[in-house]
Amino acid sequence: MAPLGRRRMGGTELVAQSVATTAPAASMAMLPLVVGRLADPLAGLLVVVGATVAVTLVAVCLGQFTRRQAAAGGVYSFVFQGLGARASLTAAVVIGCKYLGSAAITLYAGGRALTALAGAAGLDVSGAGAQVLLHLVVAAGIATVLVRGPRVAALTLLGVEAGSLLLVVAVLLVPAPDPAAPVPAGPVPDLLAVALTAMFMLAGFESATFFGPEARRPLVTVTRVVLWTPLLCGALLSFAAWAGWTGRAATLVRILTDPGSAGVPTALVVALHAGLACSYLASAAASAHAASRVAFSLGVERLLPRFLATVHPRWRTPHRAVVGIVAVVLAGGLLADLAPSGTDAVRHLVRALVTVAYVLVALASVAFLLRIREHTRPALVTGAAVGVLGTLLLVLRLPGLLGAVDGTGAAVALVACCAAGPVWWWFLRRRPDRLARIGAFDQPGSDDVLPGAGDFVPDASGTPRLVRRDRRAGDPP
């Protein structure tokens, strides 16, 4: 992992990457539309709080890995440490498809928000040609920022997302011109759907784990970011759900549901659409950034073409992986623009993939702690509880998914993603040298120790050992 450049990212940059992936500003704007359709919005608020607790428990399971090792493969590499190669390949497919799907959806949603923003300014860019040009410009901007380096990308995402949050919170706090809060149009969701929606809105916090090799203090900083991001974003979502319950979100709902936004100042309409566009596009960039690290890790391990592991000589980023991932995301965004009805199926799929990934992480944490004999009862109970809860959510949601018009394709795609890992493993059995590469994580080298402390030299088994400069690993003490 050394070619990526160590000690380049601090806590601020990791927080920016983690928070931007969850798109809290856009989630805060969309959540009142979901809670407002419930017969009892207070129940929706309580479900959001419960989802925050559940995702925080997932973060605790991830913390069992992040405080012990740093890996560019993140979740994929961690699952290998607990459940082995077959499960880790499943996790690679699941988490990779999750980030690609999330990035494509948010790129499409960001394009829609930019279109609405241009419309509010009197500029019509809703035509097919204008939309293709808009997506190309946005994708080129995302690729440029990501290739330039993780620190530049993270600070850009932080500024964009912070501005979006301020705009959305300001709209939520503006009193409605009509005291009667409008009821958002659409089907009435059940509480299970609200829970899955809230978990999806909180998902993405784990993207900070993919940048452990580039962090200054990875075992400390990444763990803190992973644990605190769900709580921070969960508090913001709970505030949005409270605003929907109390009617404080009436202005926001009117802007999003009424094309004319009657009675709402034009400045507020422009501000909200600008905030949504920035938040969506920041999430698309952060998701593509995380997916590029998954592709880089798989390239290093020779599970994907080696060129994906190429690092830019100046900016020290996997630029080919970044460009390839952004190209796939761009294609997904353009397809969504051509067939908007398919985005619902992608959302169903991504929510299910998130749950599968979290179940694998939770079960892997239990197996990992038992294997290294560092388990405690709270850690084992937490991992087992998350695994059981996630499996139960999938089982309860699957019948409703199959019954939905746009859910059958998502269910088929979910099964295909979960089956791809074992199939991939079966194919790699003929290449044991590649299976042996799975699970690579960053290790310290001679340049990372204090001056005069010694060098890392491999012993007879290939394990690096720190020895004095005048000794070798095989020499007697």
N, C-alpha and C positions, 0 to 999 in steps of 0.2 A: 504493500500500500504506500510505500515511501514516495513513488513518483507523483502522487497527488499533492504532496507538500504538507508536512506536519505543522501543527501549531499555528494555523492560519485563521481559525475561527474561534471567537470567544463566545461567551454566553449570550450576548446581544444578537449575534448573527444566528446562533442556533435557535433562539426564541423566535426570531423573524421567520426562519424556515418552517418551524413547527406550527406557528400560529397562522402563517399565510396559507398553508395547505388546508387548514380547516375552514378558511374563508369566513371568519366570525361575523363580519359586517353583512355579507350577503345572507348568511344563515339567520342573523337577527332580523333582517327584513322579511325573509320568507316564513319564519316560524309563526308570526301572528296570523298569517293566512291559514295555517294548519290548525292552530289552537282555536281560532275564531269560528271554525266550522263545528266544533264540538258543542254538544248540548250543555256540558259543564266544563267551561274553560279552566276552572280551578284544577280539575283532574288532569288536564293537559300540563299545567304547570308542575304538578307533583310528579308526573311521568318524566318530564324533562330533568327534574332534580334527581330522580331515580336513575335515569340514563347517565347523568354525570357521575354518580357514585359507581355505576357499573364500569364505565370507561376508565375511571380512576383506578379501579381494581385491576384492569388490564395493564395500566401503566405500572402498577406495582409488580406485576408479573414480568414485564419488560425490564424493570429495574434490576431484577435478579441477574440478567445478562449484562446490561450496560455498565454495572459497577465492577464487572470482572473482565470485560474484553471490548475491543472496538473493531467493528467490521464494516466495510463499505456495503456489504450485502444486507446489513440491518436485520430485519425480521427473518429473512431467508436463512442467513447464517446462524442466527440464534436457534431456530427450529432444528437445524442439523445437530447442534450440541445436545439437544434433549431427545429428539425422536429419530435421528438418523437420516440417511440420504433420501429415502423414498418420500418421507414427509417433507423434507426440506425442498425437494423439487416441486412438490405440490404447493408449498408456500411460495416458491419463486413465481410459479405461474399465477397463483391467486393474487399475490400482492402486486405483481407486475401488471396484470389485467386491471386490477383495482385502480392503480394510479393512472394508467392509460385512459380508462373509462372516465375517471373523475376529471382528468385534464381536458378530455374532449368535450364533456358536458359543460364544464366551466368556461372553456373557450367559446363554445356556442352561446352560452348565457351571457358572457361578456360582450360578444358581438351584438346580441339582441339589445343589451343595455346601451351600447354605443350608438346603435341605430335609433333607439328611443331618445337618447341625448341629442343626437343630430336633428331628429325631428322636432324636439322642443326648441332647437335653435333655428328652425326653419329650413333645414337641409335634408333632403330626401335621399337616403342611401339604402333604401329597402330593395332595390333591384338586384337581380341575380349577379350581374357583373360587378356591381358595387360591393356586394357581400363577399364575393370571392376575393376582390382586391383588399377589402378590409381585413379578412382573415389572413391573407398573405402578409400584409404589413405587420399585423399583430404577432404572427408566428415568427417573422424575421426579427422583430424586436425582442421577443422572448429568447430566441436562440442566441442572439448577440449578447444579451445580458448574462445568460447562463454560461456561455463559453468564456466570457471575460473573466470569470472566477467566482467561487462561492461567496467570498466576502462582498464583492460588488453586488452580486445577485441578492444576497440576504439583506443588505442595507437598502437596496431598491425596494424589495418586497416589504420591508419594515415601514418605510416611508409611505408607500402606497396604501398598505393595510391600515396604518394609523390614521391617515386622512379619511379613509372610507369609514372607519369606526366612528370618528367624530361626526361625520355627516349623517350617518344612520341614527346615532344616538340623538343628535339634534332634532331630526325629524320625528323620532319617537316621543320627544318631550314637548313638541309643539302642540298646543291645544287644537282640537278639531273645530272647524267652523260650525259644524252641526254636532250637538252633544250626543246624538244617537249614533253609535258606532255601526258602520255597515257590516253586514255579514258576508264574508267572502263567498263567491259562487264556487261550486264544485261539490264532489261527493263528500259525505261525512265520513272521516276516517275513524277507525277503531283505535283504542288505546295502544294496541300492539303496533299498529302502523305508526302511531306517533312516537313510540319508543324507538323503533327502528330508524325513523327519520331523524330523531335527536341523536342517536348513536352515529348515524352517517354524518351529521353535521359536526360532530366532535371528532370524527375519524380524521387521521392525517397527522395527529400530534407525534406519531411514531416516526415521521420522516426525519426527525433530528438524529435518529440512530444511524442513518446512512452516512453521516458526516463525522462519525467518531474518529476515524484516522486523521482527519484534518483539524480536529479540535485541539485547543491548547491543553486542556485537562480533561480528556475524554471520559474517563471513568467517573469523574465527579460532575462535570458540567452537563454532559448528556443525560445523566441520571436525573439531575435536578430539573432540567428542561422537560423531560418526559413525564415527570411526576406533577409538575406545576401547570403545564399547559392545559390539560383537561379541566383542572379546577378553574383556571382563568376563563377559558372559553365557555365552560359550563355556567359560570356566574353570569357571563354576558347573555347566553341563551335563556337563562332563568329570568333575567331582567326583561328580555323581549317577550317571553311567555307571560310574565306579570303584566307587561304593558298591554298585551292582547286580552288578558282577563279583565283588567280594570278599564279598558276602553282608551288608554293612552295611545294605542297604536291606530286609532281611527284615521288620522291623517295619512299615515303610511299606507294603510289598507286602501284608502280611497285613491291614492296616487297609483297604486299597483293594479287596481281592479277597474278604475274608471279611466278610459282613454282620454277623456277631456279634462279629468281632475277638476271638476267644477268646484269653485269656491276655494281652491288651494292656490296660493301665490306661485307664480311661474318659477321664482327663484328656488322654492322648495322642491318643485318637480325636477328642475335641472340638477340640484344638489343631490337628490336621492339617486337619480339615474347615474350621475357621475360616481357616486360612492359605490353603487352596485357594480358598475363597469370595472372600476379599479379593483374591487375585492375579488370579483370573478377572475379577472385576468391575472391577478397575483396568485390566486389558487391554482390556475392552470400552469403558471410558470413554476410554482413550488412543486406541484405534482409531477411535472415533467422532469424537474431537477432530481427528485427522489427516484423516479423510474430510470433515469440515466445512470444512477449509481448502482441500481440492481443490474442493469445491462453491463456496466463496467465490471462488476464483481463476477458475473457469469462469464465474461470474456477472459478475465484473469485466470479463471479455473478451467478454461477451454471447453466450457459447456455450450457457449455460443461462439460465433466467429471471433478470432483473435483481434481483429481490427477494432472491435468495440472497447478493448482495453488500452488503445492508444491514447497517450496523454500529450496535450499540447506542450511543446518545449518551453514556451514563455509563460502562459497562464496556468499551466499545470492542471488542466481540466480534461476529462475524457470527451474531447470535442466531437469525435465521430459518434459516440454514443448519444451525446446531447442532440446533435443534428438529426440523427436517425429517429430518436424518440419524438422530437418536435415535429418531424415530418409525419409520423404516424398520428400524432395528436391533431395536426392540421387536417389530415385526411378525415379523421373522425369528426372534427368540427364542421367540415364542409358537407359530409354525409348527413349530419344532424340538421344542417341548414336546408338540405334538399328534402329530407323526410323528418320534420319535427316530431311527428307522432312516435317515432322510434326512440326518442329520448327517454320516455317513461320506462320502456323496457330496459334501457341501459341503467337507469337509476335503480330499478329493482335489482338488477344483476350486481351493481356495485355495492349496494347495501348488503346483499347476501355474501359477497366476497369479503367484505370487511368483517362480517361475523365469523366466517370460516377462518380467516387469518388470525383473529383474536383467540378463537378456540385452540388453534394449533400452538400459538404462543403460550397460552395458559398451560396446556398439557405438557409442552416442552419444558416449561419452567419447573414443573413438578419432577419430571424425569431427570432433568439436569441437576437439580439440587440433590436428588437421591443418589445420582451417580457420583457426584463429587463429595458426598457426605457432609454437606453444609446446610442441610435442610433444618427448618424450624417448623413447629406446628402452625403458626399463623401463615407462613409462606405456602405450606402445602394446602391448607384449607382455602386460602385465597385462589390458588391456581385451580384446585378442583372445583370450587364454586363457579369461577368464571367459565371453565370448560362445560360444566353442566348447564349453566344458565344460557350460554351461547348456543349449545346444541338444542336446548328446549326452544329457544327463539326460532331457530331454523325449522324445527319440526312443526311448530305451531303456524309458522308463516307459509310453509310450502303449499298447503291446500289452497289458501287464498291466492297464492301466486299462480297456481295452475288454473284457478277459476277465472282469473282476470284475462281480459282480451289481449292485453299487451304483456302478460306475465308468462305465458307458455314458452315463448322464445327465451326469456330470461332464465327460466328453470332449466331448459335444455342447455343453454350456455353455461350455467352454473355447474351442471353435472359434467360437461365437457372439460371445464377448467379443473375440476377436482380430479377427473380421471387422467388428465394430461400428465400429472406428476408420476404416477405409477407406470404409465406407458413410457415416459421418458426414462425412468429408472431401468425398466426392462431393456430398453434399447442400449443403455450405457453399460449393462452387465457385460457386454462383449468388449468394452473398453475400460477395463479395471483401472488403468492409469488415470482416466478422467474422473472416475468415481472417487479415487483417492484424493483428488484435489478439492473436493467439495468442503465447504465450511472454512475457507481461508479467512483469517482475521489478522489484524495488525499486531506486530511484535516489535519490541524495542531493538534497536541496533546499536552498534558501537558509538555512533554519533550522538545517541540519546543519553549516555551516561555522563557523570561528572568527569571532568578532565583528570586523568591519572587513575581512574577507578578500574580500568581494564578494558577488554574487548569481548564481544560475543563471538564464541567459536563453537561450531557444532561438534558434539561428542560422537561416539561410535554409532548411536541410534539416530543421529541427525538433529537432536534437540539442542538449540542454542544454549550455551552455558557462559556465564560471565567469568572470565579468568583474568589474572594479571597479565600485563603485556609481555612479561618475560617467561610466561608459562603457556602451555597448550592444554586443551581440555583433557587429553589422555595422560598427562604427566602426573606422577604421584605428588601428593601435597608436601 
